[in-house]
Amino acid sequence: MTGNEISNSSRLVDRFIRVQKAFGQLGGEVHGTGAIARAAGLDDSTVSRILQSGVYGGFFERIGHGKYRLGVGAVHLGMHALAHAPAKDDTTHAILEELREATNGGLVFQYMMAPFGGAQRQCIDMAVGDSDLVELGMTALDILSITRSLRTGASGRTILAYLPATLQEIVLEDPIPAEAGPGVYRDDKELLASLEVVRDRGYALGYEECMPLWNSCAAPIVWGEAIMGAVLLLKPATIMPEAPESVIEATTAAASQLSAKLSHLSEPMALMLGS
């Protein structure tokens, strides 16, 4: 290829990426060509050509006249990337066990963003020793329902704090689980203010947010600039009325270790995708 051809190809790729990113900036699902063009910083005719070309590749879907949404091709790419993020294994679980030991027997959970069903989290691993969660007052409903919401608990707010504003708005539209603890932020303004604190500190403290009589500390698991999940340290409020510095340091260190495991995959992943 000549220098001009390479330059033209680079511009086309850049414009295509800008159009894809525009959907994330706009939020919602379906958008018109004009709105996409403004968000992408391109003229309407250029965006229209990109969208029409992308429809054939499955990256965009045409919904009615002049309306588009992201297509299944974008979903496949996202799933492909997530498939190569580190799953639960001996090395990641060991990090959770080390955090449990460092906090004198705290209950440790690893949450990751759920790939489907909206902006939610799911528990993929835990280090609880010989503890019987039922005897501790936790039910399957607590693990699968209350803790799924990003509005509740230190780990939920940790993930929510690093999500784009468009996704935060979706979460704010969700109801607070009826079983949530007394410490949950029920006012949206207070919740948003707490997210600023989380971003400034790099961790969240939760006091009886998910369940009564349980306090917590959580820190983010990130892949580059993308939030992937959170590590949560949970203790009875009678034992931990406030999280000491040692708990905060141990929790953030565990999250940093898990984030580092993700970052180590970036170079092989880029090579595999041909970038």
ZADO-1210 file (C-alpha; in nm, 4 decimals, padded with zeros to 6 digits):
<atoms>
<atom x="00.0000" y="00.0000" z="00.0000" code="MET" pos="1"/>
<atom x="00.1146" y="00.3552" z="-00.0722" code="THR" pos="2"/>
<atom x="00.1483" y="00.6188" z="00.1967" code="GLY" pos="3"/>
<atom x="-00.1745" y="00.7843" z="00.0843" code="ASN" pos="4"/>
<atom x="-00.3624" y="00.4547" z="00.0925" code="GLU" pos="5"/>
<atom x="-00.2409" y="00.3818" z="00.4454" code="ILE" pos="6"/>
<atom x="-00.3384" y="00.7315" z="00.5557" code="SER" pos="7"/>
<atom x="-00.6856" y="00.6966" z="00.4022" code="ASN" pos="8"/>
<atom x="-00.7351" y="00.3564" z="00.5669" code="SER" pos="9"/>
<atom x="-00.6335" y="00.4980" z="00.9053" code="SER" pos="10"/>
<atom x="-00.8849" y="00.7799" z="00.8686" code="ARG" pos="11"/>
<atom x="-01.1622" y="00.5353" z="00.7800" code="LEU" pos="12"/>
<atom x="-01.0838" y="00.3195" z="01.0833" code="VAL" pos="13"/>
<atom x="-01.0729" y="00.6269" z="01.3082" code="ASP" pos="14"/>
<atom x="-01.4128" y="00.7452" z="01.1827" code="ARG" pos="15"/>
<atom x="-01.5659" y="00.3999" z="01.2241" code="PHE" pos="16"/>
<atom x="-01.4432" y="00.3836" z="01.5843" code="ILE" pos="17"/>
<atom x="-01.5760" y="00.7330" z="01.6547" code="ARG" pos="18"/>
<atom x="-01.9202" y="00.6300" z="01.5300" code="VAL" pos="19"/>
<atom x="-01.9190" y="00.3207" z="01.7519" code="GLN" pos="20"/>
<atom x="-01.8124" y="00.5245" z="02.0536" code="LYS" pos="21"/>
<atom x="-02.0898" y="00.7734" z="01.9830" code="ALA" pos="22"/>
<atom x="-02.3502" y="00.5130" z="02.0755" code="PHE" pos="23"/>
<atom x="-02.1898" y="00.4796" z="02.4180" code="GLY" pos="24"/>
<atom x="-02.1757" y="00.8554" z="02.4638" code="GLN" pos="25"/>
<atom x="-02.5398" y="00.8995" z="02.3693" code="LEU" pos="26"/>
<atom x="-02.6729" y="00.6212" z="02.5892" code="GLY" pos="27"/>
<atom x="-03.0069" y="00.4609" z="02.5180" code="GLY" pos="28"/>
<atom x="-03.0453" y="00.2137" z="02.2335" code="GLU" pos="29"/>
<atom x="-03.1643" y="00.3699" z="01.9059" code="VAL" pos="30"/>
<atom x="-03.0357" y="00.6966" z="01.7575" code="HIS" pos="31"/>
<atom x="-03.0726" y="00.8998" z="01.4426" code="GLY" pos="32"/>
<atom x="-02.7915" y="00.9787" z="01.2006" code="THR" pos="33"/>
<atom x="-02.7785" y="01.3445" z="01.3042" code="GLY" pos="34"/>
<atom x="-02.7359" y="01.2722" z="01.6753" code="ALA" pos="35"/>
<atom x="-02.4674" y="01.0132" z="01.6038" code="ILE" pos="36"/>
<atom x="-02.2844" y="01.2563" z="01.3749" code="ALA" pos="37"/>
<atom x="-02.2802" y="01.5292" z="01.6402" code="ARG" pos="38"/>
<atom x="-02.1535" y="01.2893" z="01.9073" code="ALA" pos="39"/>
<atom x="-01.8839" y="01.1554" z="01.6721" code="ALA" pos="40"/>
<atom x="-01.7811" y="01.5001" z="01.5488" code="GLY" pos="41"/>
<atom x="-01.8408" y="01.4044" z="01.1850" code="LEU" pos="42"/>
<atom x="-02.0733" y="01.5266" z="00.9117" code="ASP" pos="43"/>
<atom x="-02.4054" y="01.3517" z="00.8493" code="ASP" pos="44"/>
<atom x="-02.3136" y="01.2118" z="00.5077" code="SER" pos="45"/>
<atom x="-01.9928" y="01.0502" z="00.6374" code="THR" pos="46"/>
<atom x="-02.1758" y="00.8933" z="00.9308" code="VAL" pos="47"/>
<atom x="-02.4547" y="00.7719" z="00.7033" code="SER" pos="48"/>
<atom x="-02.2021" y="00.5908" z="00.4803" code="ARG" pos="49"/>
<atom x="-02.0290" y="00.4352" z="00.7815" code="ILE" pos="50"/>
<atom x="-02.3580" y="00.3174" z="00.9290" code="LEU" pos="51"/>
<atom x="-02.4754" y="00.1668" z="00.6022" code="GLN" pos="52"/>
<atom x="-02.1433" y="-00.0125" z="00.5572" code="SER" pos="53"/>
<atom x="-02.1508" y="-00.1345" z="00.9163" code="GLY" pos="54"/>
<atom x="-02.4997" y="-00.2798" z="00.8735" code="VAL" pos="55"/>
<atom x="-02.3630" y="-00.5358" z="00.6274" code="TYR" pos="56"/>
<atom x="-02.0945" y="-00.6384" z="00.8752" code="GLY" pos="57"/>
<atom x="-02.3429" y="-00.6677" z="01.1590" code="GLY" pos="58"/>
<atom x="-02.1827" y="-00.3874" z="01.3643" code="PHE" pos="59"/>
<atom x="-02.4961" y="-00.1726" z="01.3332" code="PHE" pos="60"/>
<atom x="-02.8652" y="-00.2469" z="01.2836" code="GLU" pos="61"/>
<atom x="-03.1068" y="-00.0212" z="01.0980" code="ARG" pos="62"/>
<atom x="-03.4233" y="00.0335" z="01.2999" code="ILE" pos="63"/>
<atom x="-03.6732" y="00.2187" z="01.0856" code="GLY" pos="64"/>
<atom x="-03.5901" y="00.5156" z="00.8630" code="HIS" pos="65"/>
<atom x="-03.2615" y="00.6816" z="00.9589" code="GLY" pos="66"/>
<atom x="-03.2458" y="00.5096" z="01.2997" code="LYS" pos="67"/>
<atom x="-02.9670" y="00.2772" z="01.4111" code="TYR" pos="68"/>
<atom x="-02.8442" y="00.0790" z="01.7089" code="ARG" pos="69"/>
<atom x="-02.5337" y="-00.1292" z="01.7774" code="LEU" pos="70"/>
<atom x="-02.5546" y="-00.4725" z="01.6154" code="GLY" pos="71"/>
<atom x="-02.4614" y="-00.8247" z="01.7085" code="VAL" pos="72"/>
<atom x="-02.1124" y="-00.7762" z="01.5632" code="GLY" pos="73"/>
<atom x="-02.0315" y="-00.5321" z="01.8429" code="ALA" pos="74"/>
<atom x="-02.1653" y="-00.7827" z="02.0956" code="VAL" pos="75"/>
<atom x="-01.9425" y="-01.0581" z="01.9537" code="HIS" pos="76"/>
<atom x="-01.6335" y="-00.8399" z="01.9884" code="LEU" pos="77"/>
<atom x="-01.7218" y="-00.7554" z="02.3478" code="GLY" pos="78"/>
<atom x="-01.7790" y="-01.1202" z="02.4331" code="MET" pos="79"/>
<atom x="-01.4506" y="-01.2120" z="02.2650" code="HIS" pos="80"/>
<atom x="-01.2627" y="-00.9604" z="02.4795" code="ALA" pos="81"/>
<atom x="-01.4367" y="-01.0668" z="02.8010" code="LEU" pos="82"/>
<atom x="-01.3699" y="-01.4339" z="02.7258" code="ALA" pos="83"/>
<atom x="-00.9982" y="-01.3686" z="02.7662" code="HIS" pos="84"/>
<atom x="-01.0231" y="-01.1824" z="03.0934" code="ALA" pos="85"/>
<atom x="-00.8976" y="-01.3986" z="03.3808" code="PRO" pos="86"/>
<atom x="-01.1718" y="-01.6154" z="03.5252" code="ALA" pos="87"/>
<atom x="-01.1829" y="-01.7754" z="03.8672" code="LYS" pos="88"/>
<atom x="-00.8699" y="-01.9874" z="03.9101" code="ASP" pos="89"/>
<atom x="-00.6202" y="-02.0869" z="04.1758" code="ASP" pos="90"/>
<atom x="-00.4140" y="-01.7685" z="04.1438" code="THR" pos="91"/>
<atom x="-00.7065" y="-01.5258" z="04.1599" code="THR" pos="92"/>
<atom x="-00.8657" y="-01.7190" z="04.4441" code="HIS" pos="93"/>
<atom x="-00.5364" y="-01.7086" z="04.6356" code="ALA" pos="94"/>
<atom x="-00.5558" y="-01.3271" z="04.6308" code="ILE" pos="95"/>
<atom x="-00.8970" y="-01.3459" z="04.7967" code="LEU" pos="96"/>
<atom x="-00.7682" y="-01.5904" z="05.0571" code="GLU" pos="97"/>
<atom x="-00.4748" y="-01.3604" z="05.1347" code="GLU" pos="98"/>
<atom x="-00.7164" y="-01.0722" z="05.1879" code="LEU" pos="99"/>
<atom x="-00.9256" y="-01.2863" z="05.4224" code="ARG" pos="100"/>
<atom x="-00.6160" y="-01.3747" z="05.6247" code="GLU" pos="101"/>
<atom x="-00.4899" y="-01.0143" z="05.6295" code="ALA" pos="102"/>
<atom x="-00.8230" y="-00.8948" z="05.7724" code="THR" pos="103"/>
<atom x="-00.8480" y="-01.1600" z="06.0429" code="ASN" pos="104"/>
<atom x="-01.1196" y="-01.3694" z="05.8902" code="GLY" pos="105"/>
<atom x="-01.3292" y="-01.1198" z="05.6995" code="GLY" pos="106"/>
<atom x="-01.5611" y="-01.2541" z="05.4309" code="LEU" pos="107"/>
<atom x="-01.4217" y="-01.1792" z="05.0849" code="VAL" pos="108"/>
<atom x="-01.6169" y="-01.1686" z="04.7597" code="PHE" pos="109"/>
<atom x="-01.5158" y="-01.0987" z="04.4015" code="GLN" pos="110"/>
<atom x="-01.7782" y="-00.9320" z="04.1851" code="TYR" pos="111"/>
<atom x="-01.7612" y="-00.8763" z="03.8117" code="MET" pos="112"/>
<atom x="-01.9861" y="-00.6859" z="03.5740" code="MET" pos="113"/>
<atom x="-02.2620" y="-00.9131" z="03.4425" code="ALA" pos="114"/>
<atom x="-02.2304" y="-00.9480" z="03.0609" code="PRO" pos="115"/>
<atom x="-02.6066" y="-00.9381" z="03.0046" code="PHE" pos="116"/>
<atom x="-02.9195" y="-00.8045" z="03.1716" code="GLY" pos="117"/>
<atom x="-02.8212" y="-00.4403" z="03.2086" code="GLY" pos="118"/>
<atom x="-02.5633" y="-00.2772" z="03.4346" code="ALA" pos="119"/>
<atom x="-02.5402" y="-00.5314" z="03.7158" code="GLN" pos="120"/>
<atom x="-02.2787" y="-00.7329" z="03.9022" code="ARG" pos="121"/>
<atom x="-02.2444" y="-01.0979" z="03.9820" code="GLN" pos="122"/>
<atom x="-02.0400" y="-01.2810" z="04.2429" code="CYS" pos="123"/>
<atom x="-01.7889" y="-01.5118" z="04.0729" code="ILE" pos="124"/>
<atom x="-01.5744" y="-01.6175" z="04.3689" code="ASP" pos="125"/>
<atom x="-01.5492" y="-01.5909" z="04.7453" code="MET" pos="126"/>
<atom x="-01.3190" y="-01.6706" z="05.0357" code="ALA" pos="127"/>
<atom x="-01.5270" y="-01.7379" z="05.3458" code="VAL" pos="128"/>
<atom x="-01.3307" y="-02.0159" z="05.5136" code="GLY" pos="129"/>
<atom x="-01.5513" y="-02.2562" z="05.7066" code="ASP" pos="130"/>
<atom x="-01.8260" y="-01.9975" z="05.7495" code="SER" pos="131"/>
<atom x="-02.1812" y="-02.1095" z="05.6807" code="ASP" pos="132"/>
<atom x="-02.3395" y="-01.8116" z="05.5049" code="LEU" pos="133"/>
<atom x="-02.6887" y="-01.9187" z="05.6090" code="VAL" pos="134"/>
<atom x="-02.5858" y="-01.9266" z="05.9746" code="GLU" pos="135"/>
<atom x="-02.4404" y="-01.5780" z="05.9268" code="LEU" pos="136"/>
<atom x="-02.7768" y="-01.4531" z="05.8116" code="GLY" pos="137"/>
<atom x="-02.7065" y="-01.4538" z="05.4378" code="MET" pos="138"/>
<atom x="-02.9418" y="-01.6313" z="05.2005" code="THR" pos="139"/>
<atom x="-02.9222" y="-01.7192" z="04.8323" code="ALA" pos="140"/>
<atom x="-03.1505" y="-01.4197" z="04.7755" code="LEU" pos="141"/>
<atom x="-02.8916" y="-01.1908" z="04.9345" code="ASP" pos="142"/>
<atom x="-02.6136" y="-01.3197" z="04.7086" code="ILE" pos="143"/>
<atom x="-02.8153" y="-01.3368" z="04.3865" code="LEU" pos="144"/>
<atom x="-03.0664" y="-01.0538" z="04.4208" code="SER" pos="145"/>
<atom x="-02.9689" y="-00.7761" z="04.6616" code="ILE" pos="146"/>
<atom x="-02.5994" y="-00.7803" z="04.5730" code="THR" pos="147"/>
<atom x="-02.6779" y="-00.7800" z="04.2003" code="ARG" pos="148"/>
<atom x="-02.7851" y="-00.4152" z="04.2118" code="SER" pos="149"/>
<atom x="-02.5157" y="-00.1508" z="04.1681" code="LEU" pos="150"/>
<atom x="-02.7173" y="00.0803" z="04.3920" code="ARG" pos="151"/>
<atom x="-02.6444" y="-00.1267" z="04.7008" code="THR" pos="152"/>
<atom x="-02.3302" y="-00.1992" z="04.8965" code="GLY" pos="153"/>
<atom x="-01.9721" y="-00.0809" z="04.8771" code="ALA" pos="154"/>
<atom x="-01.8900" y="-00.3089" z="04.5828" code="SER" pos="155"/>
<atom x="-02.1968" y="-00.1920" z="04.3900" code="GLY" pos="156"/>
<atom x="-02.1094" y="00.1746" z="04.4368" code="ARG" pos="157"/>
<atom x="-01.7446" y="00.1053" z="04.3544" code="THR" pos="158"/>
<atom x="-01.8402" y="-00.0335" z="04.0141" code="ILE" pos="159"/>
<atom x="-02.1040" y="00.2343" z="03.9604" code="LEU" pos="160"/>
<atom x="-01.8530" y="00.5116" z="04.0345" code="ALA" pos="161"/>
<atom x="-01.6367" y="00.4144" z="03.7375" code="TYR" pos="162"/>
<atom x="-01.9137" y="00.3525" z="03.4844" code="LEU" pos="163"/>
<atom x="-01.9878" y="00.6095" z="03.2110" code="PRO" pos="164"/>
<atom x="-02.2602" y="00.8596" z="03.3001" code="ALA" pos="165"/>
<atom x="-02.4981" y="00.7040" z="03.0456" code="THR" pos="166"/>
<atom x="-02.4814" y="00.3697" z="03.2265" code="LEU" pos="167"/>
<atom x="-02.5077" y="00.5357" z="03.5671" code="GLN" pos="168"/>
<atom x="-02.8374" y="00.6865" z="03.4539" code="GLU" pos="169"/>
<atom x="-02.9694" y="00.3389" z="03.3701" code="ILE" pos="170"/>
<atom x="-02.8755" y="00.2150" z="03.7178" code="VAL" pos="171"/>
<atom x="-03.0455" y="00.5115" z="03.8850" code="LEU" pos="172"/>
<atom x="-03.3690" y="00.4141" z="03.7114" code="GLU" pos="173"/>
<atom x="-03.3622" y="00.0721" z="03.8819" code="ASP" pos="174"/>
<atom x="-03.5509" y="00.0331" z="04.2108" code="PRO" pos="175"/>
<atom x="-03.3590" y="-00.0295" z="04.5310" code="ILE" pos="176"/>
<atom x="-03.4009" y="-00.3951" z="04.6355" code="PRO" pos="177"/>
<atom x="-03.6614" y="-00.4160" z="04.9106" code="ALA" pos="178"/>
<atom x="-03.4254" y="-00.6314" z="05.1189" code="GLU" pos="179"/>
<atom x="-03.1430" y="-00.3728" z="05.1177" code="ALA" pos="180"/>
<atom x="-02.9987" y="-00.2658" z="05.4518" code="GLY" pos="181"/>
<atom x="-03.0743" y="00.0607" z="05.6348" code="PRO" pos="182"/>
<atom x="-02.7512" y="00.2258" z="05.5204" code="GLY" pos="183"/>
<atom x="-02.8318" y="00.2191" z="05.1483" code="VAL" pos="184"/>
<atom x="-02.8384" y="00.5554" z="04.9676" code="TYR" pos="185"/>
<atom x="-03.2051" y="00.6094" z="04.8821" code="ARG" pos="186"/>
<atom x="-03.1640" y="00.9642" z="04.7536" code="ASP" pos="187"/>
<atom x="-03.0099" y="00.9793" z="04.4040" code="ASP" pos="188"/>
<atom x="-02.8218" y="01.3021" z="04.4758" code="LYS" pos="189"/>
<atom x="-02.6609" y="01.1537" z="04.7854" code="GLU" pos="190"/>
<atom x="-02.5740" y="00.8390" z="04.5903" code="LEU" pos="191"/>
<atom x="-02.4065" y="01.0390" z="04.3113" code="LEU" pos="192"/>
<atom x="-02.2167" y="01.2466" z="04.5674" code="ALA" pos="193"/>
<atom x="-02.0874" y="00.9267" z="04.7269" code="SER" pos="194"/>
<atom x="-01.9558" y="00.8132" z="04.3876" code="LEU" pos="195"/>
<atom x="-01.7336" y="01.1201" z="04.3667" code="GLU" pos="196"/>
<atom x="-01.5840" y="01.0232" z="04.7021" code="VAL" pos="197"/>
<atom x="-01.5225" y="00.6702" z="04.5764" code="VAL" pos="198"/>
<atom x="-01.3368" y="00.7974" z="04.2696" code="ARG" pos="199"/>
<atom x="-01.1295" y="01.0388" z="04.4790" code="ASP" pos="200"/>
<atom x="-01.0335" y="00.7745" z="04.7349" code="ARG" pos="201"/>
<atom x="-01.0121" y="00.4708" z="04.5071" code="GLY" pos="202"/>
<atom x="-01.2305" y="00.2627" z="04.7392" code="TYR" pos="203"/>
<atom x="-01.5760" y="00.2600" z="04.9012" code="ALA" pos="204"/>
<atom x="-01.6882" y="00.2029" z="05.2571" code="LEU" pos="205"/>
<atom x="-02.0316" y="00.0568" z="05.3172" code="GLY" pos="206"/>
<atom x="-02.2200" y="00.0571" z="05.6448" code="TYR" pos="207"/>
<atom x="-02.5162" y="-00.1806" z="05.6494" code="GLU" pos="208"/>
<atom x="-02.5968" y="-00.1013" z="05.2860" code="GLU" pos="209"/>
<atom x="-02.6646" y="-00.4490" z="05.1537" code="CYS" pos="210"/>
<atom x="-02.7649" y="-00.6216" z="05.4752" code="MET" pos="211"/>
<atom x="-02.8328" y="-00.5088" z="05.8318" code="PRO" pos="212"/>
<atom x="-02.5442" y="-00.5498" z="06.0777" code="LEU" pos="213"/>
<atom x="-02.2753" y="-00.5953" z="05.8091" code="TRP" pos="214"/>
<atom x="-02.0132" y="-00.3341" z="05.7155" code="ASN" pos="215"/>
<atom x="-01.7780" y="-00.3463" z="05.4209" code="SER" pos="216"/>
<atom x="-01.4892" y="-00.2094" z="05.2185" code="CYS" pos="217"/>
<atom x="-01.4544" y="-00.2470" z="04.8410" code="ALA" pos="218"/>
<atom x="-01.2041" y="-00.1483" z="04.5729" code="ALA" pos="219"/>
<atom x="-01.2260" y="-00.1535" z="04.1905" code="PRO" pos="220"/>
<atom x="-01.0926" y="-00.4163" z="03.9521" code="ILE" pos="221"/>
<atom x="-01.0030" y="-00.2394" z="03.6281" code="VAL" pos="222"/>
<atom x="-00.8750" y="-00.3349" z="03.2842" code="TRP" pos="223"/>
<atom x="-00.7016" y="-00.0276" z="03.1479" code="GLY" pos="224"/>
<atom x="-00.9634" y="00.2452" z="03.1843" code="GLU" pos="225"/>
<atom x="-01.2581" y="00.0039" z="03.1970" code="ALA" pos="226"/>
<atom x="-01.4186" y="-00.1018" z="03.5241" code="ILE" pos="227"/>
<atom x="-01.4557" y="-00.4787" z="03.5359" code="MET" pos="228"/>
<atom x="-01.5634" y="-00.5486" z="03.8930" code="GLY" pos="229"/>
<atom x="-01.4738" y="-00.5069" z="04.2582" code="ALA" pos="230"/>
<atom x="-01.3276" y="-00.6847" z="04.5595" code="VAL" pos="231"/>
<atom x="-01.5433" y="-00.6735" z="04.8727" code="LEU" pos="232"/>
<atom x="-01.4375" y="-00.7280" z="05.2338" code="LEU" pos="233"/>
<atom x="-01.7333" y="-00.7862" z="05.4655" code="LEU" pos="234"/>
<atom x="-01.7419" y="-00.7971" z="05.8472" code="LYS" pos="235"/>
<atom x="-02.0114" y="-00.7794" z="06.1163" code="PRO" pos="236"/>
<atom x="-02.0761" y="-00.4230" z="06.2308" code="ALA" pos="237"/>
<atom x="-02.0168" y="-00.5319" z="06.5909" code="THR" pos="238"/>
<atom x="-01.6592" y="-00.6327" z="06.4973" code="ILE" pos="239"/>
<atom x="-01.5932" y="-00.3554" z="06.2438" code="MET" pos="240"/>
<atom x="-01.8028" y="-00.0478" z="06.3320" code="PRO" pos="241"/>
<atom x="-01.5669" y="00.1477" z="06.1059" code="GLU" pos="242"/>
<atom x="-01.3144" y="00.0162" z="05.8544" code="ALA" pos="243"/>
<atom x="-00.9593" y="00.0624" z="05.9883" code="PRO" pos="244"/>
<atom x="-00.6744" y="00.1717" z="05.7633" code="GLU" pos="245"/>
<atom x="-00.5343" y="-00.1827" z="05.7626" code="SER" pos="246"/>
<atom x="-00.8560" y="-00.3180" z="05.6076" code="VAL" pos="247"/>
<atom x="-00.8647" y="-00.0416" z="05.3459" code="ILE" pos="248"/>
<atom x="-00.5011" y="-00.1013" z="05.2499" code="GLU" pos="249"/>
<atom x="-00.5447" y="-00.4784" z="05.2272" code="ALA" pos="250"/>
<atom x="-00.8610" y="-00.4471" z="05.0151" code="THR" pos="251"/>
<atom x="-00.7141" y="-00.1955" z="04.7706" code="THR" pos="252"/>
<atom x="-00.3978" y="-00.4073" z="04.7418" code="ALA" pos="253"/>
<atom x="-00.6041" y="-00.7153" z="04.6507" code="ALA" pos="254"/>
<atom x="-00.7962" y="-00.5169" z="04.3884" code="ALA" pos="255"/>
<atom x="-00.4682" y="-00.3880" z="04.2424" code="SER" pos="256"/>
<atom x="-00.3367" y="-00.7441" z="04.2150" code="GLN" pos="257"/>
<atom x="-00.6474" y="-00.8600" z="04.0298" code="LEU" pos="258"/>
<atom x="-00.6322" y="-00.5537" z="03.8038" code="SER" pos="259"/>
<atom x="-00.2680" y="-00.6321" z="03.7258" code="ALA" pos="260"/>
<atom x="-00.3677" y="-00.9809" z="03.6119" code="LYS" pos="261"/>
<atom x="-00.6018" y="-00.8186" z="03.3615" code="LEU" pos="262"/>
<atom x="-00.3416" y="-00.5721" z="03.2357" code="SER" pos="263"/>
<atom x="-00.0956" y="-00.8545" z="03.1650" code="HIS" pos="264"/>
<atom x="-00.3394" y="-00.9810" z="02.9018" code="LEU" pos="265"/>
<atom x="-00.3540" y="-00.6555" z="02.7092" code="SER" pos="266"/>
<atom x="-00.0514" y="-00.7173" z="02.4838" code="GLU" pos="267"/>
<atom x="-00.1357" y="-01.0816" z="02.3888" code="PRO" pos="268"/>
<atom x="-00.4965" y="-00.9797" z="02.3341" code="MET" pos="269"/>
<atom x="-00.3963" y="-00.6973" z="02.1010" code="ALA" pos="270"/>
<atom x="-00.1745" y="-00.9301" z="01.9005" code="LEU" pos="271"/>
<atom x="-00.4490" y="-01.1902" z="01.8721" code="MET" pos="272"/>
<atom x="-00.7000" y="-00.9305" z="01.7458" code="LEU" pos="273"/>
<atom x="-00.4475" y="-00.8045" z="01.4951" code="GLY" pos="274"/>
<atom x="-00.4213" y="-00.4531" z="01.6350" code="SER" pos="275"/>
</atoms>
